[in-house]
């Protein structure tokens, strides 16, 4: 667990088994709330949690990334999760189903509420030519962002499900 964390940590040093450690994902962070209040910190936290899930073969709960873990408490939590593989497979299948549903819902919402109005605005704002083309490309960005995020989640849980089935 320590080597896995050190790969993602920005603050070097020995891990204390009974001291919180996730704040070390971001330089200058004093606690986990500092990490969660930063775009860079939350990205690092999510990468660490995803990597831990894939490497250790567990599926974390929705609130597990919010807790201030010590090395001992996280290891005990992972052992508890590994003791019930059927529950892990069920949770992973549920997460995969949710990610697929988010893809469908997110794409519909992004197109209807962001891309379509932005595209109509740009179409009427520019008289033609290059402005319309650039504007329509920019209008497609919200839908592409949703697609990128959701496909990443689907890939993660598909890989985790394959790891759990081995």
Secondary structure, DSSP 8 states (H G I E B T S, - for coil): -HHHHHHH-SS-S---TTSB-GGGGSTT--SHHHHHTSHHHHHHHHHHHHHHHHHHT----TTGGGS--BHHHHHHHHHHHHT-HHHHHHHHHHHHHHHHHHHHHHHHHHIIIIIHHHHHHHHHHS-STHHHHHHHHHHTHHHHHHHHHHHHHHHHHHHHHHHHH-
